[in-house]
């Protein structure tokens, strides 16, 4: 049978406290002890069969609760994304009278054909509409943001270089900088 203090210690550990902090909370007089003594006592306490079993039981329950929470939140996020997609789809359909397709979305984003763009301009602000369509395309996976990098990416690990290699690398980098300037 666990004591109240042992149960308090276990509850604090499950909440995420360190062994030392949990011990301080469960056994307040231990605050006057040396940290090493508290650490040792907490270690010994956690090795006791009853304490170890109860700690594992509560950690397992907490883990299941967390998994369920994460699952519910991810399910909610999917539902929100689907609702957003549907709202955008209806807005596009309302504005141009057509169901959005990959081709139509591409035409709107690129400003083609002129009749589609003109039709949109009559009913809504083109920039706002284009951003809606772009968002729809991204959510549908039809449009991916791309970041391009031009320049030199130095993958040399300078910690493994000798002094001569470092000097050569510095000269090489200075030469590159001089070309850029």
C-alpha positions in Angstrom: 0.0 0.0 0.0 1.3 3.4 -1.0 1.6 6.2 1.5 0.1 9.6 0.8 3.5 11.1 0.3 4.5 8.3 -2.2 1.3 8.9 -4.1 2.0 12.6 -4.2 5.5 11.9 -5.5 4.1 9.7 -8.2 1.5 12.3 -9.2 4.2 14.9 -9.5 6.4 12.6 -11.6 3.4 11.9 -14.0 2.9 15.7 -14.3 6.4 15.9 -15.6 8.4 17.0 -12.6 12.0 15.7 -12.2 12.7 13.1 -9.5 14.2 15.9 -7.3 11.4 18.3 -7.7 8.7 15.7 -7.1 10.5 14.6 -4.0 10.7 18.2 -2.7 7.0 18.6 -3.3 6.0 15.2 -1.7 8.5 15.5 1.2 8.8 19.2 2.0 11.4 18.7 4.8 13.8 17.4 2.1 14.3 21.0 0.9 16.8 21.3 3.8 18.8 18.4 2.5 21.7 18.3 0.1 20.6 17.9 -3.6 22.6 14.6 -3.8 20.7 13.2 -0.8 17.3 14.1 -2.3 18.3 12.6 -5.7 19.4 9.4 -4.0 16.2 9.1 -1.9 14.1 9.8 -5.0 16.0 7.1 -7.0 15.5 4.5 -4.2 11.8 5.5 -3.9 11.2 5.0 -7.6 12.9 1.6 -7.5 10.3 0.3 -4.9 8.0 -2.2 -6.5 4.7 -0.6 -5.5 5.9 2.9 -6.5 7.3 1.7 -9.8 4.2 -0.2 -10.7 1.9 2.7 -9.9 4.1 5.1 -11.8 4.0 2.9 -14.9 0.3 2.5 -14.6 -0.3 6.3 -14.4 2.2 7.0 -17.2 0.4 4.5 -19.4 -3.0 6.2 -18.7 -1.5 9.6 -19.3 0.0 8.4 -22.6 -3.3 7.0 -23.8 -5.0 10.3 -22.8 -2.4 12.2 -24.8 -2.8 9.9 -27.8 -6.6 10.4 -27.7 -6.2 14.2 -27.4 -3.8 14.3 -30.3 -6.1 12.1 -32.4 -9.1 14.3 -31.6 -7.1 17.5 -32.4 -5.9 16.1 -35.7 -9.4 14.9 -36.6 -10.7 18.4 -35.8 -7.9 20.0 -37.9 -8.9 17.8 -40.9 -12.6 18.7 -40.4 -11.6 22.4 -40.3 -9.5 22.1 -43.5 -12.4 20.2 -45.3 -14.8 23.0 -44.2 -12.4 25.7 -45.4 -12.0 23.9 -48.8 -15.8 23.6 -49.2 -16.2 27.3 -48.4 -13.6 28.3 -50.9 -15.0 25.9 -53.5 -18.5 27.4 -53.1 -17.0 31.0 -53.3 -15.2 30.1 -56.6 -18.3 28.4 -58.0 -20.5 31.4 -57.0 -18.0 33.9 -58.5 -17.6 32.2 -61.9 -20.4 29.8 -62.1 -18.1 26.8 -62.5 -16.8 24.0 -60.3 -13.1 24.6 -59.6 -10.8 22.2 -61.4 -7.0 22.1 -61.6 -7.1 23.7 -65.0 -9.6 26.4 -64.1 -7.6 27.3 -60.9 -4.4 27.6 -62.9 -6.2 29.9 -65.5 -7.5 32.1 -62.7 -4.1 32.3 -61.0 -2.4 33.1 -64.3 -5.1 35.6 -65.3 -6.3 33.5 -68.2 -8.6 33.3 -70.0 -9.6 37.0 -70.1 -13.3 36.3 -70.0 -12.9 34.3 -66.7 -10.9 37.1 -65.1 -13.3 39.8 -66.4 -16.2 37.8 -65.0 -14.5 37.6 -61.7 -13.6 41.4 -61.7 -17.3 42.2 -62.1 -18.3 40.3 -59.0 -15.4 40.5 -56.6 -12.0 42.0 -55.9 -9.5 40.2 -58.2 -6.6 40.1 -55.8 -8.7 38.8 -52.9 -10.2 36.2 -55.2 -6.9 35.1 -56.6 -5.5 34.7 -53.1 -8.6 32.5 -52.3 -8.0 30.4 -55.4 -4.3 30.1 -54.6 -5.2 28.9 -51.1 -7.6 26.4 -52.6 -5.0 25.2 -55.0 -2.5 24.7 -52.1 -5.0 22.9 -49.9 -5.8 20.6 -52.8 -2.1 19.9 -53.4 -2.2 21.5 -56.9 0.2 24.3 -56.0 3.3 24.0 -54.0 5.4 26.8 -52.6 8.9 26.5 -53.9 12.0 28.2 -52.5 15.0 28.5 -54.8 18.5 29.2 -53.6 21.2 30.5 -55.8 24.7 30.8 -54.5 27.3 28.6 -52.8 26.4 26.2 -50.1 29.6 25.4 -48.2 29.4 21.9 -46.8 33.0 21.8 -45.5 33.3 20.9 -41.9 36.0 23.3 -40.6 36.5 21.4 -37.4 38.3 18.6 -39.3 40.5 20.8 -41.4 44.2 21.5 -40.9 45.5 25.1 -40.8 46.6 24.9 -44.4 43.2 23.6 -45.5 41.5 26.4 -43.5 43.6 29.0 -45.1 42.9 27.6 -48.6 39.1 27.5 -47.8 39.3 31.2 -46.6 41.0 32.2 -49.8 38.5 30.3 -51.9 35.5 32.0 -50.1 37.2 35.4 -50.5 37.6 34.8 -54.2 33.9 33.9 -54.5 32.9 37.1 -52.6 35.1 39.2 -54.8 33.4 37.7 -57.9 30.0 38.6 -56.4 31.1 42.2 -55.7 
